[in-house]
Amino acid sequence: MKERTGIVTMKGNPLTLIGKEVKVRDSAPDFEVLDNDLSPVKLSSFRGKVCVISSVPSLDTPVCDMETRRFNQEAGKLSADVQILTISMDLPFAQKRWCGAAGVDKVVTLSDHRNASFGTAYGVLIKELRLLARSVFVADREGIIRYVQMVKEITEEPDYEAIMDAVNNLV
């Protein structure tokens, strides 16, 4: 499996990402993750919608919490043609508990803990931590990647305005 360094850091320390880099104009790689009820979910099941795919290290950390709540607010302003997915290595049970406590009901939280299918397909699996790097991918209705944001320092939030501009250009 391909390894890449120098892409992201955690508190200034460089980390190694596993998997191939996904770029704008690439076909969005399919993956299989688990929803909060342990059912398998594939990206292909969202074909026909604009998908925002946000990966975070863990919902139980302050920045991931803020990011997912923010995307939940943004999702409330978007049409039904857009689906926001947040993927982490958290167990589905923890994601379900967190969503209930945080009132997150518009973002779909998905767990990559079983096979790291998403992490390796999108090149965001952190080798040293077996967590996902903070990143956002926007795929159009046909499953083509139209925007990519790799957050250099994973303890920082993404650029929400740039992400929402990319989404709004597709709807």
Backbone as ProteinMPNN parsed JSONL, in Angstrom:
{"seq_chain_A": "MKERTGIVTMKGNPLTLIGKEVKVRDSAPDFEVLDNDLSPVKLSSFRGKVCVISSVPSLDTPVCDMETRRFNQEAGKLSADVQILTISMDLPFAQKRWCGAAGVDKVVTLSDHRNASFGTAYGVLIKELRLLARSVFVADREGIIRYVQMVKEITEEPDYEAIMDAVNNLV", "coords_chain_A": {"N_chain_A": [[0.86, -1.181, 0.0], [0.546, 2.195, -0.818], [2.495, 4.768, 0.722], [2.508, 8.054, 2.047], [4.24, 10.972, 2.981], [4.618, 14.114, 4.75], [2.298, 15.458, 4.175], [0.278, 15.906, 6.127], [0.169, 17.076, 9.553], [0.332, 16.567, 13.132], [-0.058, 18.56, 15.764], [2.22, 19.773, 14.829], [3.928, 17.649, 14.305], [5.055, 15.472, 11.785], [3.042, 13.156, 9.919], [2.283, 9.886, 8.544], [0.526, 9.035, 5.675], [-1.616, 6.502, 4.46], [-2.376, 4.964, 1.418], [-3.62, 5.831, -1.865], [-3.408, 9.081, -3.284], [-6.274, 11.045, -3.761], [-7.557, 13.005, -6.305], [-8.865, 16.106, -7.702], [-11.174, 15.697, -10.309], [-10.834, 12.975, -10.428], [-12.464, 9.793, -10.457], [-14.682, 9.179, -7.871], [-13.526, 7.007, -5.483], [-15.151, 3.977, -4.601], [-16.289, 2.763, -1.44], [-16.698, 0.822, 1.581], [-18.359, 1.255, 4.541], [-19.591, 1.42, 7.963], [-22.879, 2.147, 9.133], [-24.604, 3.846, 11.845], [-26.14, 1.81, 12.871], [-24.804, -0.486, 12.401], [-25.034, -1.375, 9.81], [-23.818, -2.092, 6.533], [-22.585, 0.456, 4.363], [-22.203, 1.918, 1.214], [-20.392, 4.273, -0.769], [-21.399, 4.467, -3.332], [-24.118, 4.167, -2.999], [-25.103, 6.68, -2.689], [-25.104, 7.86, -5.121], [-26.079, 10.203, -7.59], [-26.547, 12.264, -5.938], [-25.009, 15.256, -4.742], [-22.143, 14.843, -2.925], [-20.661, 15.549, 0.151], [-17.833, 14.578, 1.639], [-16.552, 14.193, 4.611], [-13.737, 13.593, 6.508], [-12.693, 12.748, 9.751], [-10.55, 12.623, 12.675], [-11.649, 11.754, 15.273], [-14.903, 11.854, 16.602], [-15.146, 12.415, 19.261], [-13.407, 14.439, 19.972], [-12.474, 17.884, 20.466], [-12.172, 19.569, 18.055], [-13.14, 17.965, 15.957], [-15.727, 17.578, 16.861], [-16.712, 20.244, 16.768], [-16.476, 20.679, 13.996], [-18.204, 18.747, 12.844], [-20.659, 19.463, 13.952], [-20.894, 21.981, 12.776], [-21.05, 21.292, 10.041], [-23.487, 19.969, 10.194], [-25.216, 22.099, 10.691], [-24.834, 23.516, 8.285], [-25.844, 21.622, 6.513], [-28.553, 21.791, 6.97], [-29.25, 23.997, 5.504], [-29.085, 23.278, 2.911], [-30.189, 21.772, -0.211], [-32.143, 18.762, -0.802], [-30.651, 17.432, -2.592], [-28.076, 17.244, -1.817], [-25.761, 15.5, 0.169], [-24.221, 15.205, 3.264], [-21.529, 13.516, 4.562], [-19.887, 12.235, 7.381], [-16.985, 10.713, 8.248], [-15.281, 8.534, 10.41], [-12.941, 6.723, 12.499], [-14.205, 5.972, 14.737], [-16.208, 3.772, 16.737], [-19.382, 2.517, 15.595], [-21.341, 2.571, 17.642], [-20.403, 4.533, 19.391], [-20.493, 6.727, 17.679], [-23.253, 6.944, 17.258], [-24.153, 7.519, 19.85], [-22.797, 9.959, 20.254], [-23.957, 11.582, 18.218], [-26.61, 11.702, 19.135], [-26.281, 13.048, 21.596], [-25.176, 15.444, 20.688], [-27.101, 16.442, 19.033], [-26.985, 16.079, 16.321], [-28.398, 15.562, 13.297], [-28.63, 15.745, 10.585], [-26.308, 15.316, 9.194], [-24.747, 12.396, 8.013], [-23.215, 10.038, 9.924], [-20.502, 7.853, 9.678], [-18.711, 4.789, 10.157], [-15.374, 3.766, 9.769], [-13.975, 1.844, 10.975], [-13.77, -0.953, 10.747], [-12.507, -2.054, 8.293], [-10.945, -0.008, 7.316], [-11.607, 0.912, 4.81], [-12.496, 3.273, 3.502], [-10.471, 5.073, 4.362], [-8.057, 4.017, 3.243], [-8.732, 3.955, 0.513], [-9.002, 6.645, -0.084], [-6.634, 7.689, 0.694], [-6.161, 8.722, 3.282], [-5.692, 7.476, 5.685], [-4.075, 7.428, 8.714], [-1.018, 6.195, 9.381], [0.509, 5.975, 11.798], [-1.396, 6.275, 13.822], [-3.742, 4.935, 13.214], [-6.037, 6.351, 12.577], [-8.222, 8.659, 10.854], [-7.127, 11.238, 8.68], [-7.858, 14.747, 8.803], [-9.948, 15.785, 6.367], [-11.664, 16.865, 3.378], [-13.802, 15.936, 0.81], [-15.499, 16.649, -2.173], [-17.936, 15.318, -4.138], [-19.507, 15.149, -7.311], [-22.838, 14.648, -8.728], [-22.458, 12.533, -10.46], [-20.434, 11.145, -9.36], [-17.843, 12.136, -9.526], [-14.884, 13.559, -8.314], [-14.845, 16.844, -7.297], [-13.768, 18.718, -5.637], [-11.156, 19.005, -3.258], [-9.918, 19.041, -0.01], [-7.26, 18.89, 2.027], [-6.557, 19.078, 5.302], [-3.863, 20.595, 6.59], [-2.76, 20.717, 9.252], [-3.931, 18.581, 11.546], [-5.239, 19.263, 13.878], [-6.649, 21.498, 13.4], [-9.501, 23.302, 12.038], [-11.325, 22.779, 8.932], [-11.544, 24.823, 5.902], [-14.456, 26.089, 5.783], [-15.97, 27.854, 4.182], [-14.827, 27.704, 1.605], [-15.407, 25.041, 1.019], [-18.239, 25.007, 1.054], [-18.698, 26.782, -1.028], [-17.764, 25.247, -3.172], [-19.675, 23.19, -3.108], [-22.047, 24.633, -3.589], [-21.583, 25.446, -6.186], [-22.156, 23.186, -7.559], [-24.825, 22.583, -7.332]], "CA_chain_A": [[0.0, 0.0, 0.0], [1.339, 3.419, -0.954], [2.616, 5.631, 1.893], [2.878, 9.434, 1.707], [4.581, 11.784, 4.143], [4.705, 15.551, 4.491], [0.979, 15.987, 3.783], [-0.399, 16.401, 7.326], [0.872, 17.015, 10.83], [-0.477, 16.646, 14.357], [0.71, 19.41, 16.674], [3.49, 20.045, 14.186], [4.671, 16.424, 14.019], [4.616, 14.865, 10.52], [2.39, 11.842, 9.952], [2.315, 9.121, 7.298], [-0.799, 8.648, 5.172], [-1.636, 5.255, 3.693], [-3.334, 4.955, 0.321], [-3.361, 6.683, -3.026], [-3.997, 10.417, -3.241], [-7.441, 11.277, -4.614], [-7.447, 14.364, -6.832], [-9.984, 16.67, -8.446], [-11.465, 15.049, -11.595], [-10.797, 11.516, -10.282], [-13.717, 9.131, -10.106], [-14.671, 8.961, -6.42], [-13.428, 5.576, -5.186], [-16.204, 3.44, -3.746], [-15.799, 2.204, -0.19], [-17.769, 0.287, 2.427], [-18.239, 1.621, 5.945], [-20.772, 1.014, 8.727], [-23.685, 3.225, 9.693], [-24.744, 3.769, 13.304], [-26.838, 0.574, 13.223], [-23.908, -1.56, 11.956], [-25.325, -1.789, 8.436], [-22.815, -1.614, 5.585], [-22.978, 1.552, 3.479], [-21.218, 2.216, 0.179], [-20.542, 5.598, -1.369], [-22.225, 4.341, -4.544], [-25.543, 4.26, -2.648], [-25.469, 8.091, -2.71], [-24.977, 8.347, -6.499], [-27.221, 11.048, -7.936], [-26.502, 13.408, -5.026], [-23.705, 15.86, -4.48], [-21.712, 14.327, -1.618], [-19.546, 16.116, 0.892], [-17.28, 13.495, 2.444], [-15.654, 14.789, 5.592], [-13.124, 12.603, 7.399], [-12.186, 13.332, 10.996], [-9.906, 11.614, 13.529], [-12.611, 11.182, 16.222], [-15.973, 12.776, 16.997], [-14.985, 12.722, 20.681], [-12.373, 15.451, 20.187], [-13.105, 19.201, 20.308], [-12.219, 20.099, 16.691], [-14.05, 17.104, 15.182], [-17.052, 17.905, 17.381], [-17.103, 21.535, 16.175], [-16.603, 20.535, 12.552], [-19.397, 17.969, 12.494], [-21.814, 20.309, 14.285], [-20.964, 23.032, 11.739], [-21.591, 20.679, 8.827], [-24.902, 19.69, 10.439], [-25.896, 23.387, 10.466], [-24.788, 23.791, 6.846], [-26.73, 20.661, 5.843], [-29.913, 22.302, 7.115], [-29.462, 25.067, 4.516], [-28.889, 22.715, 1.571], [-31.296, 21.011, -0.787], [-32.096, 17.305, -0.626], [-29.71, 16.914, -3.593], [-26.743, 17.23, -1.218], [-25.626, 14.665, 1.366], [-22.951, 15.368, 3.966], [-21.103, 12.318, 5.285], [-18.703, 12.385, 8.223], [-16.426, 9.377, 8.444], [-14.194, 8.434, 11.381], [-12.655, 5.357, 12.95], [-15.003, 5.714, 15.935], [-17.164, 2.681, 16.616], [-20.736, 2.993, 15.308], [-22.069, 2.832, 18.894], [-19.93, 5.831, 19.878], [-21.023, 7.746, 16.767], [-24.689, 7.087, 17.527], [-24.258, 8.21, 21.142], [-22.345, 11.327, 20.056], [-24.982, 12.291, 17.437], [-27.746, 11.952, 20.017], [-25.898, 14.072, 22.574], [-24.861, 16.694, 19.984], [-28.243, 16.86, 18.23], [-26.626, 16.008, 14.904], [-29.42, 14.737, 12.664], [-28.643, 15.951, 9.133], [-25.082, 14.706, 8.694], [-24.695, 10.948, 8.21], [-21.916, 9.619, 10.453], [-20.164, 6.501, 9.248], [-17.505, 4.258, 10.783], [-14.419, 3.071, 8.908], [-13.138, 1.084, 11.908], [-13.628, -2.378, 10.426], [-11.505, -2.379, 7.27], [-10.291, 1.211, 6.829], [-11.91, 0.919, 3.375], [-12.467, 4.662, 3.056], [-9.158, 5.66, 4.638], [-7.05, 3.589, 2.272], [-9.181, 4.327, -0.839], [-8.843, 8.084, -0.254], [-5.288, 8.069, 1.106], [-6.216, 9.552, 4.49], [-5.474, 6.664, 6.88], [-2.819, 7.794, 9.37], [-0.314, 4.965, 9.746], [0.946, 5.979, 13.187], [-2.515, 6.344, 14.778], [-4.918, 4.232, 12.673], [-7.145, 7.294, 12.548], [-8.316, 9.331, 9.559], [-6.712, 12.631, 8.621], [-8.958, 15.688, 8.56], [-10.002, 16.106, 4.945], [-13.011, 16.984, 2.821], [-13.91, 15.672, -0.625], [-16.839, 16.918, -2.702], [-18.177, 14.564, -5.37], [-20.728, 15.569, -7.994], [-23.898, 13.628, -8.835], [-21.967, 11.392, -11.24], [-19.362, 10.486, -8.614], [-16.533, 12.688, -9.879], [-14.376, 14.465, -7.286], [-14.788, 18.218, -7.802], [-13.057, 19.557, -4.664], [-10.42, 18.263, -2.231], [-9.227, 19.853, 0.987], [-6.516, 18.16, 3.056], [-6.2, 20.047, 6.331], [-2.444, 20.334, 6.876], [-2.611, 20.446, 10.694], [-5.222, 17.92, 11.822], [-5.895, 19.834, 15.049], [-7.329, 22.717, 12.949], [-10.724, 23.103, 11.267], [-11.212, 23.041, 7.485], [-12.056, 26.082, 5.378], [-15.859, 25.799, 5.478], [-16.454, 28.709, 3.101], [-14.371, 27.122, 0.334], [-16.156, 23.79, 0.819], [-19.632, 25.322, 0.71], [-18.672, 27.372, -2.388], [-17.651, 24.114, -4.102], [-20.975, 22.513, -3.116], [-23.035, 25.5, -4.23], [-21.31, 25.474, -7.628], [-22.615, 21.915, -8.153], [-26.279, 22.423, -7.199]], "C_chain_A": [[0.899, 1.235, 0.0], [1.329, 4.216, 0.345], [3.098, 7.006, 1.441], [3.171, 10.195, 2.996], [4.624, 13.253, 3.747], [3.392, 16.19, 4.091], [0.28, 16.625, 4.981], [0.51, 16.259, 8.547], [-0.144, 16.984, 11.962], [0.382, 17.341, 15.39], [2.128, 19.607, 16.147], [4.314, 18.82, 13.825], [4.156, 15.772, 12.744], [4.052, 13.458, 10.714], [2.467, 11.197, 8.574], [0.891, 8.74, 6.912], [-0.662, 7.408, 4.302], [-2.728, 5.348, 2.637], [-2.964, 5.962, -0.743], [-4.059, 8.03, -2.865], [-5.165, 10.497, -4.224], [-7.415, 12.751, -5.01], [-8.741, 14.798, -7.513], [-9.992, 16.035, -9.841], [-11.306, 13.525, -11.557], [-12.222, 11.02, -10.072], [-13.643, 8.844, -8.611], [-14.59, 7.463, -6.136], [-14.589, 5.129, -4.296], [-15.539, 2.86, -2.508], [-16.986, 1.651, 0.577], [-17.446, 0.582, 3.877], [-19.509, 1.16, 6.662], [-21.541, 2.234, 9.203], [-23.858, 2.986, 11.192], [-25.496, 2.544, 13.789], [-26.084, -0.661, 12.743], [-24.208, -2.093, 10.554], [-24.24, -1.264, 7.51], [-23.397, -0.553, 4.656], [-21.846, 1.774, 2.489], [-21.459, 3.629, -0.342], [-21.471, 5.537, -2.566], [-23.717, 4.421, -4.242], [-26.033, 5.712, -2.636], [-25.357, 8.699, -4.109], [-26.245, 9.112, -6.858], [-27.322, 12.261, -7.027], [-25.096, 13.988, -5.045], [-23.323, 15.403, -3.077], [-20.521, 15.102, -1.089], [-19.077, 15.003, 1.813], [-16.215, 14.103, 3.343], [-15.067, 13.668, 6.439], [-12.506, 13.325, 8.574], [-11.518, 12.24, 11.832], [-10.883, 10.951, 14.514], [-13.631, 12.227, 16.625], [-15.844, 13.209, 18.449], [-13.827, 13.664, 20.971], [-12.974, 16.814, 19.848], [-13.223, 19.69, 18.859], [-13.171, 19.283, 15.828], [-15.501, 17.366, 15.582], [-17.546, 19.2, 16.727], [-17.358, 21.409, 14.68], [-17.9, 19.829, 12.171], [-20.67, 18.736, 12.842], [-21.994, 21.4, 13.224], [-21.531, 22.462, 10.446], [-23.067, 20.328, 8.995], [-25.729, 20.963, 10.226], [-25.958, 23.704, 8.973], [-25.754, 22.883, 6.088], [-28.176, 21.128, 5.898], [-30.261, 23.366, 6.098], [-29.428, 24.546, 3.084], [-30.11, 21.946, 1.09], [-31.117, 19.52, -0.524], [-31.161, 16.649, -1.637], [-28.285, 16.799, -3.057], [-26.76, 16.36, 0.038], [-24.248, 14.905, 1.972], [-22.697, 14.122, 4.79], [-19.894, 12.676, 6.132], [-18.236, 10.991, 8.576], [-15.277, 9.453, 9.441], [-13.956, 6.965, 11.699], [-13.403, 5.029, 14.238], [-15.926, 4.53, 15.691], [-18.559, 3.244, 16.336], [-21.534, 3.338, 16.567], [-21.699, 4.21, 19.442], [-20.464, 6.957, 18.995], [-22.502, 8.006, 17.05], [-24.92, 7.859, 18.823], [-23.905, 9.679, 20.963], [-23.405, 12.134, 19.294], [-26.186, 12.64, 18.298], [-27.452, 13.076, 20.996], [-25.682, 15.431, 21.913], [-26.041, 17.23, 19.177], [-27.943, 16.888, 16.74], [-27.573, 15.03, 14.215], [-29.48, 14.893, 11.148], [-27.402, 15.379, 8.459], [-25.173, 13.209, 8.966], [-23.295, 10.603, 8.72], [-21.71, 8.145, 10.132], [-18.828, 6.083, 9.845], [-16.671, 3.453, 9.797], [-13.56, 2.113, 9.733], [-12.851, -0.342, 11.449], [-12.469, -2.654, 9.469], [-10.676, -1.193, 6.785], [-10.457, 1.333, 5.309], [-11.864, 2.335, 2.806], [-11.064, 5.235, 3.2], [-8.096, 5.292, 3.625], [-7.439, 3.992, 0.843], [-8.938, 5.808, -1.126], [-7.479, 8.591, 0.225], [-5.23, 8.938, 2.339], [-6.068, 8.75, 5.786], [-4.097, 7.011, 7.455], [-2.172, 6.532, 9.925], [-0.005, 4.898, 11.241], [-0.2, 5.859, 14.191], [-3.705, 5.459, 14.429], [-6.189, 5.062, 12.868], [-7.157, 7.918, 11.156], [-7.841, 10.769, 9.679], [-7.94, 13.498, 8.367], [-8.907, 16.124, 7.099], [-11.456, 16.213, 4.511], [-12.92, 16.787, 1.315], [-15.345, 16.01, -1.03], [-16.941, 16.199, -4.04], [-19.486, 15.043, -5.986], [-21.712, 14.394, -8.111], [-23.453, 12.372, -9.583], [-20.808, 10.669, -10.548], [-17.969, 10.925, -9.027], [-16.12, 13.682, -8.781], [-14.204, 15.855, -7.899], [-14.038, 19.162, -6.864], [-12.385, 18.649, -3.64], [-9.773, 19.271, -1.294], [-8.593, 18.922, 2.018], [-6.091, 19.21, 4.071], [-4.799, 19.69, 6.821], [-2.217, 19.939, 8.335], [-3.943, 19.872, 11.183], [-5.912, 18.418, 13.085], [-6.606, 21.141, 14.697], [-8.546, 22.367, 12.099], [-10.477, 23.355, 9.774], [-11.737, 24.433, 7.142], [-13.492, 25.835, 4.894], [-16.367, 26.599, 4.277], [-16.066, 28.136, 1.738], [-15.147, 25.842, 0.012], [-17.575, 24.084, 0.355], [-19.711, 26.001, -0.665], [-18.603, 26.253, -3.423], [-18.987, 23.385, -4.235], [-21.991, 23.354, -3.89], [-22.81, 25.629, -5.738], [-21.816, 24.216, -8.339], [-24.136, 21.728, -8.076], [-27.035, 23.524, -7.91]], "O_chain_A": [[1.886, 1.301, 0.732], [0.292, 4.333, 0.998], [3.969, 7.123, 0.579], [2.439, 10.076, 3.978], [4.662, 13.592, 2.564], [3.373, 17.358, 3.703], [-0.246, 17.734, 4.884], [1.453, 15.469, 8.578], [-1.314, 17.325, 11.782], [1.4, 16.815, 15.839], [3.099, 19.608, 16.904], [5.307, 18.94, 13.106], [2.955, 15.537, 12.617], [4.52, 12.687, 11.552], [2.686, 11.872, 7.569], [0.144, 8.191, 7.721], [0.276, 7.279, 3.516], [-3.855, 5.757, 2.92], [-2.109, 6.826, -0.545], [-5.181, 8.097, -2.363], [-5.053, 10.069, -5.373], [-7.271, 13.631, -4.162], [-9.592, 13.977, -7.853], [-8.945, 15.862, -10.464], [-11.609, 12.851, -12.542], [-13.077, 11.749, -9.569], [-12.638, 8.317, -8.136], [-15.497, 6.72, -6.511], [-14.959, 5.825, -3.351], [-14.36, 2.508, -2.534], [-18.137, 1.962, 0.27], [-16.388, 0.204, 4.379], [-20.399, 0.577, 6.042], [-20.951, 3.229, 9.623], [-23.313, 2.026, 11.738], [-25.5, 2.257, 14.986], [-26.648, -1.753, 12.683], [-23.695, -3.14, 10.16], [-23.784, -0.132, 7.665], [-24.545, -0.648, 4.222], [-20.675, 1.814, 2.868], [-22.59, 4.115, -0.354], [-22.252, 6.462, -2.792], [-24.507, 4.715, -5.139], [-27.238, 5.955, -2.579], [-25.498, 9.911, -4.272], [-27.347, 8.718, -6.477], [-28.088, 13.184, -7.302], [-24.122, 13.29, -5.33], [-24.106, 15.563, -2.14], [-19.516, 15.288, -1.775], [-19.831, 14.537, 2.667], [-15.13, 14.475, 2.895], [-15.808, 12.879, 7.025], [-11.878, 14.373, 8.422], [-11.873, 11.067, 11.718], [-10.943, 9.723, 14.586], [-13.271, 13.358, 16.953], [-16.371, 14.253, 18.834], [-13.315, 13.69, 22.091], [-13.887, 16.895, 19.027], [-14.283, 20.182, 18.472], [-13.932, 19.852, 15.045], [-16.394, 17.374, 14.734], [-18.656, 19.25, 16.199], [-18.327, 21.958, 14.157], [-18.61, 20.275, 11.27], [-21.654, 18.667, 12.106], [-23.119, 21.703, 12.826], [-22.396, 23.077, 9.822], [-23.823, 20.386, 8.025], [-26.815, 20.91, 9.649], [-27.0, 24.11, 8.459], [-26.404, 23.317, 5.137], [-28.943, 20.882, 4.967], [-31.439, 23.621, 5.849], [-29.711, 25.291, 2.146], [-30.953, 21.525, 1.883], [-30.057, 19.081, -0.077], [-30.902, 15.448, -1.555], [-27.391, 16.317, -3.753], [-27.663, 16.471, 0.867], [-23.232, 14.82, 1.281], [-23.525, 13.718, 5.606], [-18.976, 13.345, 5.657], [-18.988, 10.188, 9.129], [-14.408, 10.319, 9.337], [-14.677, 6.085, 11.229], [-13.255, 3.932, 14.777], [-16.375, 4.31, 14.566], [-18.881, 4.34, 16.795], [-22.316, 4.289, 16.563], [-22.562, 4.961, 19.898], [-20.845, 8.015, 19.495], [-22.944, 9.155, 17.077], [-25.776, 8.742, 18.887], [-24.618, 10.554, 21.455], [-23.719, 13.258, 19.689], [-26.722, 13.744, 18.204], [-28.286, 13.959, 21.2], [-25.975, 16.463, 22.517], [-25.988, 18.357, 18.686], [-28.572, 17.631, 15.986], [-27.563, 13.833, 14.5], [-30.296, 14.244, 10.493], [-27.443, 15.003, 7.288], [-25.626, 12.799, 10.035], [-22.304, 10.846, 8.031], [-22.606, 7.316, 10.289], [-17.928, 6.904, 10.019], [-17.178, 2.582, 9.089], [-12.538, 1.624, 9.253], [-11.783, -0.878, 11.743], [-11.553, -3.406, 9.802], [-9.8, -1.355, 5.935], [-9.555, 1.8, 4.613], [-11.266, 2.569, 1.756], [-10.531, 5.819, 2.257], [-7.32, 6.144, 3.192], [-6.567, 4.335, 0.045], [-8.696, 6.188, -2.271], [-7.206, 9.79, 0.165], [-4.358, 9.8, 2.45], [-6.294, 9.287, 6.87], [-3.082, 6.9, 6.767], [-2.71, 5.885, 10.823], [-0.236, 3.869, 11.875], [0.013, 5.383, 15.306], [-4.586, 5.255, 15.263], [-7.242, 4.56, 13.26], [-6.224, 7.732, 10.374], [-8.125, 11.44, 10.671], [-8.93, 13.045, 7.793], [-7.944, 16.752, 6.657], [-12.36, 15.72, 5.185], [-12.083, 17.385, 0.639], [-16.291, 15.692, -0.309], [-16.147, 16.433, -4.952], [-20.455, 15.31, -5.276], [-21.434, 13.289, -7.645], [-23.995, 11.288, -9.371], [-20.266, 9.701, -11.081], [-17.013, 10.161, -8.891], [-16.91, 14.535, -8.374], [-13.503, 16.019, -8.897], [-13.707, 20.283, -7.25], [-12.963, 17.653, -3.205], [-9.155, 20.238, -1.739], [-9.29, 18.253, 2.781], [-5.346, 20.131, 3.738], [-4.58, 18.622, 7.392], [-1.556, 18.94, 8.615], [-4.953, 20.575, 11.23], [-7.055, 18.041, 13.348], [-7.114, 21.824, 15.586], [-8.621, 21.285, 11.516], [-9.538, 24.059, 9.403], [-12.3, 25.126, 7.989], [-13.714, 25.428, 3.754], [-17.111, 26.072, 3.449], [-16.889, 28.092, 0.823], [-15.498, 25.599, -1.142], [-18.059, 23.493, -0.61], [-20.69, 25.812, -1.387], [-19.301, 26.3, -4.436], [-19.386, 23.007, -5.336], [-22.708, 22.837, -4.746], [-23.753, 25.894, -6.483], [-21.895, 24.18, -9.567], [-24.675, 20.809, -8.693], [-28.265, 23.537, -7.895]]}, "name": "protein", "num_of_chains": 1, "seq": "MKERTGIVTMKGNPLTLIGKEVKVRDSAPDFEVLDNDLSPVKLSSFRGKVCVISSVPSLDTPVCDMETRRFNQEAGKLSADVQILTISMDLPFAQKRWCGAAGVDKVVTLSDHRNASFGTAYGVLIKELRLLARSVFVADREGIIRYVQMVKEITEEPDYEAIMDAVNNLV"}
